[in-house]
Amino acid sequence: MSEEIHGLQTRVLHTADKFNETHAVTPPIWQTTTFRGDSPEQLAELGTALHPTEFYTRYGNPTHKQVETVMAALEGGEAALVTSSGMGAIFGTVMTGLKSGDHVVGQTNHYSATSKLFRDVLPRWGIDSTLVDQTRTEDFAAAVRPNTKLIYIESPSNPLLHLTDIQAVAELGRSKGIRTAIDNTFASPVNQLPIKLGVDVVVHSATKFLGGHHDLTAGVIVGPRSYLADIWDFSIIAGSILGPFDGWLLLRGLKTLGLRVEQQNRNALALAQFLESHSKVERVNYPGLESHPQHSLARRQMKGFGGMMSVVLKGDERVPARLINSLQLAKCAVSLGGVDTLIVPAATMFAHQHSAEQRRAAGIDDRLVRISVGIEDERDLISDFAQALEKS
Ligand SMILES: *Cc1c(COP(=O)(O)O)cnc(C)c1O
């Protein structure tokens, strides 16, 4: 199932066909903890094999193998590993290549738990990090030290939709022999293929666009076979292992990834344009708008602009709650990327991981709301926001 021959929707549907030896069109779930050996000798061999699929589910599982094969094909990487959450994927990727005394370059704007990992957790293991403004490409090179072992980026980033020049950072890493990794959750492989732009490792919260239905928690890592082997080795100790049923749900969610994300791209662009022209809206952060300061970079490195945006409302800090309480379709909930439109006031959402001061430093306005656009009909979504803005 190669990308040259087959489109994305064909690949999500058929890449893993070869792992289904039954006649069932929908593959069964290997809902088992352990697998019987043909003999004690053969079982012992499996116990020392790399990422075996039929030994013990913490080491691997045929359902996971199917998801991993699809994800490697979608991102264009050699190998993949599923984990129990996006943070499991991020933690495994970051920790595997680092030891005490090493240094990481990250961004000032990251998913909040990733920021906490760099800011509070890594220093306790003697690992330093420098966090740079991702919109200033030259700052990445300036932050590199002799002991830098990883450059970790996220684009578009949460919640301000800032972009990183992925190709430039990948080239920097390559030229200095430093591994690069990206959180590709917001874009999804439908809209952005970082490995093609030169990045080594891609991580996802599969909880979001990949699963797509707000019904599972999972993560995925895609990258070079040798590094994935090291991450697997770390992850079976860390224990961030996905359950087979969630792996199967993820496989099912992936079957409609292209359809869902294309609809989310269309809905989000239409909603962003509507909101931008509304008198009660101060600013819309969406890479697909010409007013986005990095719109030309978005055009260069993204195929579509995604379902995520954030919006600064006019008025005081009570306006987000008034808008959200008046919406009838969009639900007030964290998480993102699924079929239902979700909205959250950014300030309260980040309150548990960022102090008011840190939020201000990161540019998170008290009147900022983050919207994850779903697959509802475009016209219904826009009228919902129109009526709620009238009341807010
Ligand atoms: C949600 C999210 C994560 C964390 O994923 P979990 O599945 O909740 O662990 C990481 N990065 C981004 C960009 C996210 O949106």
Ligand as a Chemical Component Dictionary entry (heavy atoms), coordinates in Angstrom:
data_LIG
# 
_chem_comp.id                   LIG 
_chem_comp.type                 NON-POLYMER 
_chem_comp.pdbx_formal_charge   0 
_chem_comp.three_letter_code    LIG 
# 
loop_
_chem_comp_atom.comp_id 
_chem_comp_atom.atom_id 
_chem_comp_atom.alt_atom_id 
_chem_comp_atom.type_symbol 
_chem_comp_atom.charge 
_chem_comp_atom.model_Cartn_x 
_chem_comp_atom.model_Cartn_y 
_chem_comp_atom.model_Cartn_z 
_chem_comp_atom.pdbx_ordinal 
LIG C1 C1 C 0 -4.424 16.050 23.917 1  
LIG C2 C2 C 0 -3.064 16.371 23.463 2  
LIG C3 C3 C 0 -1.953 15.704 23.997 3  
LIG C4 C4 C 0 -2.079 14.674 25.096 4  
LIG O1 O1 O 0 -2.786 13.558 24.666 5  
LIG P1 P1 P 0 -3.578 12.564 25.668 6  
LIG O2 O2 O 0 -4.106 11.537 24.733 7  
LIG O3 O3 O 0 -4.611 13.360 26.369 8  
LIG O4 O4 O 0 -2.541 12.028 26.609 9  
LIG C5 C5 C 0 -0.710 16.029 23.485 10 
LIG N1 N1 N 0 -0.556 16.963 22.520 11 
LIG C6 C6 C 0 -1.604 17.631 22.006 12 
LIG C7 C7 C 0 -1.366 18.660 20.962 13 
LIG C8 C8 C 0 -2.891 17.359 22.451 14 
LIG O5 O5 O 0 -3.925 18.028 21.933 15 
# 
loop_
_chem_comp_bond.comp_id 
_chem_comp_bond.atom_id_1 
_chem_comp_bond.atom_id_2 
_chem_comp_bond.value_order 
_chem_comp_bond.pdbx_ordinal 
LIG C1 C2 SING 1  
LIG C2 C3 SING 2  
LIG C2 C8 DOUB 3  
LIG C3 C4 SING 4  
LIG C3 C5 DOUB 5  
LIG C4 O1 SING 6  
LIG O1 P1 SING 7  
LIG P1 O2 DOUB 8  
LIG P1 O3 SING 9  
LIG P1 O4 SING 10 
LIG C5 N1 SING 11 
LIG N1 C6 DOUB 12 
LIG C6 C7 SING 13 
LIG C6 C8 SING 14 
LIG C8 O5 SING 15 
# 
